[in-house]
Amino acid sequence: MSGLLALLDDVAGIAKVAAASVDDVVAAAGKAGAKTAGVIIDDAAVTPKYVQGFAPARELPIIWRIARGSVFNKVVLLLPVALLLANFAPWMITPLLMLGGSYLCFEGAEKIFHVLFPHGSHVIKEDMAIREPGQLEEQKVKGAIKTDFILSAEIMTIALAAVEAPNLWMQAATLAVVGVGVTVAVYGSVALIVKMDDIGLYMAQNAFTPIGRGFGRGLVKAMPMVMKVLSVVGTAAMLWVGGSILIHGMEELGFGWLGHHIHDWAYALGHTVSEQWTGAVEWISKAAMDGIFGLAYGLVLIPIATKIIAPLMEMFSGADKQH
Protein backbone atom coordinates (compact mmCIF):
# COMPACT_ATOMS: atom_id res chain seq x y z
CA MET A 1 0.00 0.00 0.00
CA SER A 2 2.79 2.39 0.88
CA GLY A 3 4.44 1.59 -2.48
CA LEU A 4 1.19 2.44 -4.32
CA LEU A 5 0.89 5.72 -2.43
CA ALA A 6 4.49 6.58 -3.26
CA LEU A 7 3.82 5.81 -6.95
CA LEU A 8 0.69 7.98 -6.94
CA ASP A 9 2.67 10.74 -5.26
CA ASP A 10 5.32 10.50 -7.99
CA VAL A 11 2.64 10.58 -10.69
CA ALA A 12 1.06 13.63 -9.05
CA GLY A 13 4.47 15.33 -8.95
CA ILE A 14 5.07 14.57 -12.64
CA ALA A 15 1.58 15.89 -13.47
CA LYS A 16 2.32 19.11 -11.60
CA VAL A 17 5.60 19.56 -13.46
CA ALA A 18 3.83 18.84 -16.79
CA ALA A 19 1.05 21.29 -15.96
CA ALA A 20 3.61 23.94 -15.01
CA SER A 21 5.46 23.27 -18.28
CA VAL A 22 2.23 23.67 -20.25
CA ASP A 23 1.52 26.94 -18.44
CA ASP A 24 5.07 28.12 -19.20
CA VAL A 25 4.69 27.21 -22.88
CA VAL A 26 1.34 29.00 -23.16
CA ALA A 27 2.69 32.08 -21.36
CA ALA A 28 5.83 32.17 -23.50
CA ALA A 29 3.77 31.62 -26.66
CA GLY A 30 1.45 34.47 -25.70
CA LYS A 31 4.40 36.81 -25.14
CA ALA A 32 6.12 35.76 -28.36
CA GLY A 33 2.88 35.89 -30.34
CA ALA A 34 2.20 39.45 -29.20
CA LYS A 35 5.50 40.51 -30.77
CA THR A 36 4.25 39.31 -34.16
CA ALA A 37 1.01 41.33 -34.07
CA GLY A 38 1.92 43.61 -36.96
CA VAL A 39 2.80 40.74 -39.29
CA ILE A 40 -0.37 38.87 -38.26
CA ILE A 41 -2.52 41.90 -39.15
CA ASP A 42 -0.86 42.13 -42.54
CA ASP A 43 -1.26 38.38 -43.12
CA ALA A 44 -4.98 38.66 -42.37
CA ALA A 45 -5.25 41.70 -44.65
CA VAL A 46 -3.42 40.08 -47.57
CA THR A 47 -5.11 36.65 -47.64
CA PRO A 48 -8.73 37.60 -48.59
CA LYS A 49 -7.58 38.74 -52.06
CA TYR A 50 -6.77 35.12 -52.94
CA VAL A 51 -10.46 34.14 -52.93
CA GLN A 52 -11.71 37.14 -54.88
CA GLY A 53 -13.50 36.12 -58.07
CA PHE A 54 -14.25 32.55 -56.97
CA ALA A 55 -17.69 31.07 -56.34
CA PRO A 56 -18.78 31.41 -52.69
CA ALA A 57 -18.77 27.62 -52.32
CA ARG A 58 -15.02 27.54 -53.06
CA GLU A 59 -13.97 30.30 -50.63
CA LEU A 60 -13.71 28.25 -47.43
CA PRO A 61 -12.04 25.23 -49.13
CA ILE A 62 -9.41 27.57 -50.60
CA ILE A 63 -8.77 29.19 -47.21
CA TRP A 64 -8.51 25.74 -45.61
CA ARG A 65 -5.91 24.65 -48.19
CA ILE A 66 -3.87 27.81 -47.59
CA ALA A 67 -4.15 27.35 -43.80
CA ARG A 68 -2.84 23.76 -44.06
CA GLY A 69 0.06 25.02 -46.17
CA SER A 70 0.72 27.72 -43.58
CA VAL A 71 0.94 25.16 -40.72
CA PHE A 72 3.30 23.05 -42.84
CA ASN A 73 5.43 26.15 -43.52
CA LYS A 74 5.67 27.08 -39.84
CA VAL A 75 5.88 23.74 -38.04
CA VAL A 76 7.55 21.39 -40.55
CA LEU A 77 9.82 23.71 -42.55
CA LEU A 78 10.58 26.77 -40.44
CA LEU A 79 10.52 25.52 -36.84
CA PRO A 80 13.53 23.17 -37.23
CA VAL A 81 15.49 25.89 -39.00
CA ALA A 82 14.62 28.36 -36.24
CA LEU A 83 15.81 25.94 -33.55
CA LEU A 84 19.07 25.27 -35.41
CA LEU A 85 19.69 29.01 -35.69
CA ALA A 86 18.91 29.66 -32.03
CA ASN A 87 21.22 26.92 -30.80
CA PHE A 88 24.05 26.92 -33.32
CA ALA A 89 24.07 30.31 -35.06
CA PRO A 90 22.26 32.86 -32.84
CA TRP A 91 24.28 35.66 -34.43
CA MET A 92 22.24 35.14 -37.63
CA ILE A 93 18.89 35.94 -36.00
CA THR A 94 19.30 39.73 -36.07
CA PRO A 95 20.40 39.89 -39.76
CA LEU A 96 17.55 37.56 -40.74
CA LEU A 97 15.08 39.68 -38.79
CA MET A 98 16.39 42.75 -40.61
CA LEU A 99 16.07 40.96 -43.95
CA GLY A 100 12.44 40.15 -43.11
CA GLY A 101 11.90 43.74 -41.95
CA SER A 102 13.25 44.93 -45.29
CA TYR A 103 10.72 42.74 -47.08
CA LEU A 104 7.87 44.16 -44.98
CA CYS A 105 9.01 47.73 -45.69
CA PHE A 106 9.26 46.97 -49.41
CA GLU A 107 5.79 45.40 -49.53
CA GLY A 108 4.19 48.25 -47.58
CA ALA A 109 5.92 50.95 -49.62
CA GLU A 110 5.03 49.20 -52.88
CA LYS A 111 1.35 49.13 -51.91
CA ILE A 112 1.40 52.88 -51.24
CA PHE A 113 3.35 53.51 -54.45
CA HIS A 114 0.74 51.60 -56.45
CA VAL A 115 -2.06 53.66 -54.90
CA LEU A 116 -0.28 56.94 -55.74
CA PHE A 117 0.88 55.79 -59.19
CA PRO A 118 -1.57 53.11 -60.36
CA HIS A 119 -0.53 50.89 -63.26
CA GLY A 120 -1.42 47.54 -64.72
CA SER A 121 -0.23 44.37 -63.03
CA HIS A 122 1.22 41.43 -64.95
CA VAL A 123 -0.29 39.16 -62.26
CA ILE A 124 -3.80 40.38 -63.09
CA LYS A 125 -3.15 39.83 -66.81
CA GLU A 126 -1.94 36.31 -66.11
CA ASP A 127 -5.07 35.60 -64.03
CA MET A 128 -7.31 36.83 -66.83
CA ALA A 129 -5.54 34.50 -69.27
CA ILE A 130 -6.46 31.48 -67.14
CA ARG A 131 -9.99 30.40 -68.04
CA GLU A 132 -10.25 27.08 -66.20
CA PRO A 133 -11.39 27.70 -62.57
CA GLY A 134 -9.56 24.68 -61.16
CA GLN A 135 -6.27 25.78 -62.71
CA LEU A 136 -6.73 29.32 -61.43
CA GLU A 137 -7.55 28.04 -57.93
CA GLU A 138 -4.44 25.85 -57.91
CA GLN A 139 -2.28 28.79 -58.97
CA LYS A 140 -3.82 31.08 -56.36
CA VAL A 141 -3.34 28.56 -53.54
CA LYS A 142 0.30 27.96 -54.50
CA GLY A 143 0.92 31.71 -54.69
CA ALA A 144 -0.73 32.28 -51.32
CA ILE A 145 1.33 29.54 -49.65
CA LYS A 146 4.54 31.03 -51.10
CA THR A 147 3.61 34.48 -49.76
CA ASP A 148 2.64 32.90 -46.44
CA PHE A 149 6.07 31.26 -46.24
CA ILE A 150 7.77 34.66 -46.19
CA LEU A 151 5.36 36.08 -43.63
CA SER A 152 5.57 32.86 -41.59
CA ALA A 153 9.36 33.06 -41.61
CA GLU A 154 9.12 36.58 -40.22
CA ILE A 155 6.58 35.50 -37.58
CA MET A 156 8.70 32.55 -36.45
CA THR A 157 11.90 34.62 -36.37
CA ILE A 158 10.24 37.38 -34.33
CA ALA A 159 8.77 34.76 -31.99
CA LEU A 160 12.15 33.05 -31.68
CA ALA A 161 13.81 36.33 -30.70
CA ALA A 162 11.13 36.86 -28.03
CA VAL A 163 11.16 33.32 -26.58
CA GLU A 164 12.95 32.89 -23.25
CA ALA A 165 12.89 29.12 -22.84
CA PRO A 166 15.15 27.16 -20.45
CA ASN A 167 15.72 24.28 -22.87
CA LEU A 168 15.35 23.13 -26.47
CA TRP A 169 12.08 21.26 -25.93
CA MET A 170 10.39 24.23 -24.29
CA GLN A 171 11.63 26.42 -27.13
CA ALA A 172 10.27 23.97 -29.73
CA ALA A 173 6.92 23.62 -27.97
CA THR A 174 6.55 27.41 -27.64
CA LEU A 175 7.33 28.00 -31.31
CA ALA A 176 4.92 25.22 -32.33
CA VAL A 177 2.14 26.77 -30.22
CA VAL A 178 2.86 30.19 -31.73
CA GLY A 179 2.86 28.75 -35.26
CA VAL A 180 -0.41 26.87 -34.90
CA GLY A 181 -2.07 29.61 -32.82
CA VAL A 182 -1.17 32.36 -35.28
CA THR A 183 -2.40 30.25 -38.20
CA VAL A 184 -5.74 29.58 -36.50
CA ALA A 185 -6.12 33.27 -35.60
CA VAL A 186 -5.23 34.53 -39.07
CA TYR A 187 -7.16 32.10 -41.23
CA GLY A 188 -10.11 31.88 -38.84
CA SER A 189 -10.39 35.67 -39.10
CA VAL A 190 -9.99 35.51 -42.88
CA ALA A 191 -12.73 32.89 -43.18
CA LEU A 192 -15.06 35.07 -41.11
CA ILE A 193 -14.19 38.17 -43.16
CA VAL A 194 -14.74 36.60 -46.58
CA LYS A 195 -18.06 35.03 -45.53
CA MET A 196 -19.36 38.12 -43.77
CA ASP A 197 -21.14 39.42 -46.87
CA ASP A 198 -22.82 36.01 -47.34
CA ILE A 199 -23.92 36.10 -43.71
CA GLY A 200 -25.28 39.61 -44.24
CA LEU A 201 -27.12 38.54 -47.40
CA TYR A 202 -28.67 35.57 -45.59
CA MET A 203 -29.81 37.82 -42.74
CA ALA A 204 -31.21 40.41 -45.17
CA GLN A 205 -33.33 37.72 -46.83
CA ASN A 206 -34.23 35.43 -43.93
CA ALA A 207 -34.09 37.34 -40.61
CA PHE A 208 -37.32 37.22 -38.63
CA THR A 209 -37.36 40.92 -37.70
CA PRO A 210 -36.96 44.14 -39.71
CA ILE A 211 -34.00 45.04 -37.46
CA GLY A 212 -32.26 41.78 -38.34
CA ARG A 213 -32.90 42.24 -42.08
CA GLY A 214 -31.68 45.83 -41.88
CA PHE A 215 -28.54 44.73 -40.05
CA GLY A 216 -27.90 42.16 -42.78
CA ARG A 217 -28.22 44.78 -45.53
CA GLY A 218 -25.91 47.09 -43.57
CA LEU A 219 -23.37 44.29 -43.24
CA VAL A 220 -23.35 43.69 -47.00
CA LYS A 221 -22.89 47.40 -47.70
CA ALA A 222 -20.18 47.79 -45.05
CA MET A 223 -17.92 44.92 -46.16
CA PRO A 224 -16.19 46.75 -49.06
CA MET A 225 -15.27 49.55 -46.65
CA VAL A 226 -14.13 47.02 -44.03
CA MET A 227 -11.85 45.41 -46.61
CA LYS A 228 -10.37 48.80 -47.51
CA VAL A 229 -9.79 49.67 -43.84
CA LEU A 230 -8.21 46.26 -43.26
CA SER A 231 -5.90 46.81 -46.22
CA VAL A 232 -4.84 50.24 -44.87
CA VAL A 233 -4.28 48.83 -41.37
CA GLY A 234 -2.29 45.94 -42.82
CA THR A 235 -0.06 48.28 -44.84
CA ALA A 236 0.52 50.53 -41.82
CA ALA A 237 1.33 47.47 -39.70
CA MET A 238 3.87 46.27 -42.27
CA LEU A 239 5.69 49.59 -42.27
CA TRP A 240 5.56 49.94 -38.49
CA VAL A 241 6.80 46.41 -37.79
CA GLY A 242 9.37 46.49 -40.59
CA GLY A 243 10.72 49.86 -39.53
CA SER A 244 10.90 48.92 -35.85
CA ILE A 245 12.67 45.63 -36.65
CA LEU A 246 15.30 47.47 -38.71
CA ILE A 247 15.85 50.18 -36.11
CA HIS A 248 16.16 47.62 -33.31
CA GLY A 249 18.48 45.54 -35.49
CA MET A 250 20.74 48.52 -36.08
CA GLU A 251 20.88 49.04 -32.32
CA GLU A 252 21.87 45.38 -31.85
CA LEU A 253 24.64 45.83 -34.43
CA GLY A 254 25.97 48.95 -32.72
CA PHE A 255 24.26 51.64 -34.80
CA GLY A 256 21.84 52.98 -32.24
CA TRP A 257 21.77 56.68 -33.03
CA LEU A 258 18.47 56.58 -34.95
CA GLY A 259 16.74 54.45 -32.32
CA HIS A 260 17.96 56.74 -29.54
CA HIS A 261 16.73 59.84 -31.39
CA ILE A 262 13.31 58.30 -32.02
CA HIS A 263 13.07 57.29 -28.34
CA ASP A 264 13.99 60.84 -27.25
CA TRP A 265 11.54 62.47 -29.68
CA ALA A 266 8.71 60.14 -28.63
CA TYR A 267 9.52 60.81 -24.96
CA ALA A 268 9.42 64.57 -25.56
CA LEU A 269 6.09 64.35 -27.40
CA GLY A 270 4.64 62.15 -24.66
CA HIS A 271 5.42 64.78 -22.05
CA THR A 272 3.58 67.54 -23.92
CA VAL A 273 0.25 66.06 -22.78
CA SER A 274 -1.29 65.27 -19.42
CA GLU A 275 0.24 62.41 -17.45
CA GLN A 276 -2.61 59.97 -18.11
CA TRP A 277 -1.98 60.19 -21.88
CA THR A 278 1.83 60.18 -21.78
CA GLY A 279 2.31 56.46 -22.38
CA ALA A 280 -0.18 56.33 -25.26
CA VAL A 281 1.30 59.38 -26.99
CA GLU A 282 4.84 58.01 -26.59
CA TRP A 283 3.84 54.67 -28.10
CA ILE A 284 1.90 56.23 -31.00
CA SER A 285 4.72 58.68 -31.72
CA LYS A 286 7.36 55.95 -31.76
CA ALA A 287 5.20 53.68 -33.92
CA ALA A 288 4.57 56.54 -36.37
CA MET A 289 8.28 57.39 -36.62
CA ASP A 290 9.16 53.71 -37.07
CA GLY A 291 6.56 53.54 -39.84
CA ILE A 292 7.84 56.69 -41.57
CA PHE A 293 11.36 55.26 -41.53
CA GLY A 294 9.98 51.96 -42.87
CA LEU A 295 8.18 53.79 -45.70
CA ALA A 296 11.26 55.80 -46.68
CA TYR A 297 13.44 52.69 -46.60
CA GLY A 298 10.85 50.71 -48.57
CA LEU A 299 10.64 53.36 -51.28
CA VAL A 300 14.42 53.15 -51.68
CA LEU A 301 14.13 49.37 -52.02
CA ILE A 302 11.47 49.47 -54.79
CA PRO A 303 13.83 50.25 -57.72
CA ILE A 304 16.48 47.92 -56.29
CA ALA A 305 14.01 45.04 -55.96
CA THR A 306 12.22 45.57 -59.29
CA LYS A 307 15.15 46.55 -61.50
CA ILE A 308 17.96 44.42 -60.05
CA ILE A 309 16.83 41.64 -57.69
CA ALA A 310 13.70 40.51 -59.61
CA PRO A 311 15.47 40.22 -63.03
CA LEU A 312 18.33 38.30 -61.38
CA MET A 313 15.88 35.90 -59.70
CA GLU A 314 14.08 35.35 -63.01
CA MET A 315 17.36 34.73 -64.77
CA PHE A 316 18.56 32.15 -62.24
CA SER A 317 15.16 30.48 -61.94
CA GLY A 318 14.84 30.21 -65.71
CA ALA A 319 11.49 32.07 -65.71
CA ASP A 320 12.61 34.25 -68.59
CA LYS A 321 13.23 31.16 -70.75
CA GLN A 322 9.61 30.10 -70.45
CA HIS A 323 8.27 33.19 -72.22
C-alpha positions in Angstrom: 0.0 0.0 0.0 2.8 2.4 0.9 4.4 1.6 -2.5 1.2 2.4 -4.3 0.9 5.7 -2.4 4.5 6.6 -3.3 3.8 5.8 -6.9 0.7 8.0 -6.9 2.7 10.7 -5.3 5.3 10.5 -8.0 2.6 10.6 -10.7 1.1 13.6 -9.0 4.5 15.3 -8.9 5.1 14.6 -12.6 1.6 15.9 -13.5 2.3 19.1 -11.6 5.6 19.6 -13.5 3.8 18.8 -16.8 1.1 21.3 -16.0 3.6 23.9 -15.0 5.5 23.3 -18.3 2.2 23.7 -20.2 1.5 26.9 -18.4 5.1 28.1 -19.2 4.7 27.2 -22.9 1.3 29.0 -23.2 2.7 32.1 -21.4 5.8 32.2 -23.5 3.8 31.6 -26.7 1.5 34.5 -25.7 4.4 36.8 -25.1 6.1 35.8 -28.4 2.9 35.9 -30.3 2.2 39.4 -29.2 5.5 40.5 -30.8 4.2 39.3 -34.2 1.0 41.3 -34.1 1.9 43.6 -37.0 2.8 40.7 -39.3 -0.4 38.9 -38.3 -2.5 41.9 -39.2 -0.9 42.1 -42.5 -1.3 38.4 -43.1 -5.0 38.7 -42.4 -5.2 41.7 -44.6 -3.4 40.1 -47.6 -5.1 36.7 -47.6 -8.7 37.6 -48.6 -7.6 38.7 -52.1 -6.8 35.1 -52.9 -10.5 34.1 -52.9 -11.7 37.1 -54.9 -13.5 36.1 -58.1 -14.2 32.6 -57.0 -17.7 31.1 -56.3 -18.8 31.4 -52.7 -18.8 27.6 -52.3 -15.0 27.5 -53.1 -14.0 30.3 -50.6 -13.7 28.3 -47.4 -12.0 25.2 -49.1 -9.4 27.6 -50.6 -8.8 29.2 -47.2 -8.5 25.7 -45.6 -5.9 24.7 -48.2 -3.9 27.8 -47.6 -4.1 27.3 -43.8 -2.8 23.8 -44.1 0.1 25.0 -46.2 0.7 27.7 -43.6 0.9 25.2 -40.7 3.3 23.1 -42.8 5.4 26.2 -43.5 5.7 27.1 -39.8 5.9 23.7 -38.0 7.5 21.4 -40.5 9.8 23.7 -42.5 10.6 26.8 -40.4 10.5 25.5 -36.8 13.5 23.2 -37.2 15.5 25.9 -39.0 14.6 28.4 -36.2 15.8 25.9 -33.6 19.1 25.3 -35.4 19.7 29.0 -35.7 18.9 29.7 -32.0 21.2 26.9 -30.8 24.1 26.9 -33.3 24.1 30.3 -35.1 22.3 32.9 -32.8 24.3 35.7 -34.4 22.2 35.1 -37.6 18.9 35.9 -36.0 19.3 39.7 -36.1 20.4 39.9 -39.8 17.5 37.6 -40.7 15.1 39.7 -38.8 16.4 42.8 -40.6 16.1 41.0 -43.9 12.4 40.1 -43.1 11.9 43.7 -41.9 13.3 44.9 -45.3 10.7 42.7 -47.1 7.9 44.2 -45.0 9.0 47.7 -45.7 9.3 47.0 -49.4 5.8 45.4 -49.5 4.2 48.3 -47.6 5.9 51.0 -49.6 5.0 49.2 -52.9 1.3 49.1 -51.9 1.4 52.9 -51.2 3.4 53.5 -54.5 0.7 51.6 -56.5 -2.1 53.7 -54.9 -0.3 56.9 -55.7 0.9 55.8 -59.2 -1.6 53.1 -60.4 -0.5 50.9 -63.3 -1.4 47.5 -64.7 -0.2 44.4 -63.0 1.2 41.4 -64.9 -0.3 39.2 -62.3 -3.8 40.4 -63.1 -3.2 39.8 -66.8 -1.9 36.3 -66.1 -5.1 35.6 -64.0 -7.3 36.8 -66.8 -5.5 34.5 -69.3 -6.5 31.5 -67.1 -10.0 30.4 -68.0 -10.3 27.1 -66.2 -11.4 27.7 -62.6 -9.6 24.7 -61.2 -6.3 25.8 -62.7 -6.7 29.3 -61.4 -7.5 28.0 -57.9 -4.4 25.8 -57.9 -2.3 28.8 -59.0 -3.8 31.1 -56.4 -3.3 28.6 -53.5 0.3 28.0 -54.5 0.9 31.7 -54.7 -0.7 32.3 -51.3 1.3 29.5 -49.6 4.5 31.0 -51.1 3.6 34.5 -49.8 2.6 32.9 -46.4 6.1 31.3 -46.2 7.8 34.7 -46.2 5.4 36.1 -43.6 5.6 32.9 -41.6 9.4 33.1 -41.6 9.1 36.6 -40.2 6.6 35.5 -37.6 8.7 32.6 -36.4 11.9 34.6 -36.4 10.2 37.4 -34.3 8.8 34.8 -32.0 12.2 33.0 -31.7 13.8 36.3 -30.7 11.1 36.9 -28.0 11.2 33.3 -26.6 12.9 32.9 -23.2 12.9 29.1 -22.8 15.1 27.2 -20.5 15.7 24.3 -22.9 15.4 23.1 -26.5 12.1 21.3 -25.9 10.4 24.2 -24.3 11.6 26.4 -27.1 10.3 24.0 -29.7 6.9 23.6 -28.0 6.5 27.4 -27.6 7.3 28.0 -31.3 4.9 25.2 -32.3 2.1 26.8 -30.2 2.9 30.2 -31.7 2.9 28.8 -35.3 -0.4 26.9 -34.9 -2.1 29.6 -32.8 -1.2 32.4 -35.3 -2.4 30.3 -38.2 -5.7 29.6 -36.5 -6.1 33.3 -35.6 -5.2 34.5 -39.1 -7.2 32.1 -41.2 -10.1 31.9 -38.8 -10.4 35.7 -39.1 -10.0 35.5 -42.9 -12.7 32.9 -43.2 -15.1 35.1 -41.1 -14.2 38.2 -43.2 -14.7 36.6 -46.6 -18.1 35.0 -45.5 -19.4 38.1 -43.8 -21.1 39.4 -46.9 -22.8 36.0 -47.3 -23.9 36.1 -43.7 -25.3 39.6 -44.2 -27.1 38.5 -47.4 -28.7 35.6 -45.6 -29.8 37.8 -42.7 -31.2 40.4 -45.2 -33.3 37.7 -46.8 -34.2 35.4 -43.9 -34.1 37.3 -40.6 -37.3 37.2 -38.6 -37.4 40.9 -37.7 -37.0 44.1 -39.7 -34.0 45.0 -37.5 -32.3 41.8 -38.3 -32.9 42.2 -42.1 -31.7 45.8 -41.9 -28.5 44.7 -40.0 -27.9 42.2 -42.8 -28.2 44.8 -45.5 -25.9 47.1 -43.6 -23.4 44.3 -43.2 -23.3 43.7 -47.0 -22.9 47.4 -47.7 -20.2 47.8 -45.1 -17.9 44.9 -46.2 -16.2 46.7 -49.1 -15.3 49.6 -46.6 -14.1 47.0 -44.0 -11.8 45.4 -46.6 -10.4 48.8 -47.5 -9.8 49.7 -43.8 -8.2 46.3 -43.3 -5.9 46.8 -46.2 -4.8 50.2 -44.9 -4.3 48.8 -41.4 -2.3 45.9 -42.8 -0.1 48.3 -44.8 0.5 50.5 -41.8 1.3 47.5 -39.7 3.9 46.3 -42.3 5.7 49.6 -42.3 5.6 49.9 -38.5 6.8 46.4 -37.8 9.4 46.5 -40.6 10.7 49.9 -39.5 10.9 48.9 -35.8 12.7 45.6 -36.6 15.3 47.5 -38.7 15.9 50.2 -36.1 16.2 47.6 -33.3 18.5 45.5 -35.5 20.7 48.5 -36.1 20.9 49.0 -32.3 21.9 45.4 -31.8 24.6 45.8 -34.4 26.0 49.0 -32.7 24.3 51.6 -34.8 21.8 53.0 -32.2 21.8 56.7 -33.0 18.5 56.6 -34.9 16.7 54.4 -32.3 18.0 56.7 -29.5 16.7 59.8 -31.4 13.3 58.3 -32.0 13.1 57.3 -28.3 14.0 60.8 -27.2 11.5 62.5 -29.7 8.7 60.1 -28.6 9.5 60.8 -25.0 9.4 64.6 -25.6 6.1 64.4 -27.4 4.6 62.2 -24.7 5.4 64.8 -22.0 3.6 67.5 -23.9 0.2 66.1 -22.8 -1.3 65.3 -19.4 0.2 62.4 -17.5 -2.6 60.0 -18.1 -2.0 60.2 -21.9 1.8 60.2 -21.8 2.3 56.5 -22.4 -0.2 56.3 -25.3 1.3 59.4 -27.0 4.8 58.0 -26.6 3.8 54.7 -28.1 1.9 56.2 -31.0 4.7 58.7 -31.7 7.4 55.9 -31.8 5.2 53.7 -33.9 4.6 56.5 -36.4 8.3 57.4 -36.6 9.2 53.7 -37.1 6.6 53.5 -39.8 7.8 56.7 -41.6 11.4 55.3 -41.5 10.0 52.0 -42.9 8.2 53.8 -45.7 11.3 55.8 -46.7 13.4 52.7 -46.6 10.9 50.7 -48.6 10.6 53.4 -51.3 14.4 53.2 -51.7 14.1 49.4 -52.0 11.5 49.5 -54.8 13.8 50.2 -57.7 16.5 47.9 -56.3 14.0 45.0 -56.0 12.2 45.6 -59.3 15.2 46.6 -61.5 18.0 44.4 -60.1 16.8 41.6 -57.7 13.7 40.5 -59.6 15.5 40.2 -63.0 18.3 38.3 -61.4 15.9 35.9 -59.7 14.1 35.4 -63.0 17.4 34.7 -64.8 18.6 32.1 -62.2 15.2 30.5 -61.9 14.8 30.2 -65.7 11.5 32.1 -65.7 12.6 34.3 -68.6 13.2 31.2 -70.7 9.6 30.1 -70.4 8.3 33.2 -72.2 
